C-alpha cells in the first residue's frame, strides 16, 4: 500500500499512512490482537519528505488581488466563508 502511494509521488501522504498504520498496530498489540507492530520494520523505508519553504504573499498589490479573487468566488457558501476567514486567522 505504501509503495503504491509513494509511486504516485505522494511522499507525505505515504508517511502519514505509515503513521496511521503504526497507530492501528500499536492499539492491536496493546489489546492482544497481534504479537508485534510490523510497521516499525518500515521506518526509514520510505523516501524522505522534502521540507521546503512555502510561498507567501508579501506585496500589498498581490494581497489585494487575492482578496478580490476570494470575493469573486462563486462556489459553495461554506467554501467562500472559509476563504474569507482564512486571511483573518494569520
C-alpha positions as CSV (number, residue, x, y, z in Angstrom):
1,X,0.0,0.0,0.0
2,X,2.8,2.4,0.9
3,X,4.7,1.7,-2.3
4,X,1.6,2.5,-4.4
5,X,1.2,5.8,-2.6
6,X,4.9,6.6,-2.9
7,X,4.9,5.7,-6.6
8,X,2.3,8.4,-7.1
9,X,4.9,10.8,-5.7
10,X,2.6,11.4,-2.7
11,X,5.5,11.1,-0.3
12,X,4.0,13.0,2.6
13,X,0.8,11.0,2.3
14,X,2.8,7.8,2.4
15,X,4.4,8.9,5.6
16,X,1.0,9.8,7.1
17,X,-0.4,6.4,6.1
18,X,2.6,4.7,7.7
19,X,1.9,6.7,10.9
20,X,-1.8,5.8,10.9
21,X,-0.9,2.1,10.3
22,X,1.5,2.2,13.2
23,X,-1.2,3.6,15.4
24,X,-3.5,0.8,14.4
25,X,-0.9,-1.9,15.0
26,X,0.1,-0.3,18.4
27,X,-3.5,-0.5,19.5
28,X,-3.8,-4.0,18.2
29,X,-0.7,-5.0,20.1
30,X,-1.9,-3.4,23.3
31,X,-5.2,-5.2,23.1
32,X,-3.6,-8.6,22.3
33,X,-4.8,-8.8,18.8
34,X,-1.3,-9.1,17.2
35,X,2.1,-10.1,18.5
36,X,4.0,-7.1,17.4
37,X,3.8,-3.8,15.5
38,X,5.1,-4.7,12.0
39,X,5.0,-1.0,10.9
40,X,8.2,-0.5,12.9
41,X,10.1,-2.5,10.4
42,X,9.1,0.0,7.7
43,X,10.7,3.0,9.4
44,X,13.2,4.5,7.1
45,X,11.9,2.5,4.1
46,X,10.1,5.5,2.6
47,X,11.6,8.3,0.6
48,X,12.2,11.2,3.0
49,X,9.9,14.2,2.8
50,X,11.5,17.2,1.1
51,X,10.9,20.0,3.5
52,X,10.9,23.4,1.9
53,X,9.6,26.9,2.2
54,X,6.0,27.7,1.4
55,X,5.4,30.7,-0.8
56,X,3.7,33.7,0.8
57,X,2.2,36.9,-0.5
58,X,4.3,39.7,0.7
59,X,3.3,42.5,-1.7
60,X,0.2,44.6,-0.9
61,X,-0.9,44.5,-4.6
62,X,-0.8,40.7,-4.6
63,X,-2.8,40.6,-1.3
64,X,-5.4,42.9,-2.9
65,X,-5.7,40.6,-5.9
66,X,-6.2,37.6,-3.7
67,X,-8.9,39.3,-1.6
68,X,-10.7,40.3,-4.8
69,X,-10.5,36.8,-6.2
70,X,-11.9,35.4,-2.9
71,X,-14.7,38.0,-3.1
72,X,-15.5,36.9,-6.7
73,X,-15.5,33.2,-5.8
74,X,-18.8,31.6,-6.9
75,X,-18.6,28.2,-5.2
76,X,-20.5,27.0,-2.2
77,X,-21.2,29.2,0.8
78,X,-19.1,27.1,3.2
79,X,-16.0,27.3,1.0
80,X,-16.4,31.0,0.3
81,X,-16.8,31.6,4.0
82,X,-13.7,29.6,4.8
83,X,-11.7,31.5,2.2
84,X,-12.9,34.8,3.6
85,X,-12.0,33.8,7.1
86,X,-8.5,32.4,6.2
87,X,-6.7,35.8,5.9
88,X,-8.1,36.9,9.3
89,X,-6.6,33.8,11.0
90,X,-2.9,34.7,10.4
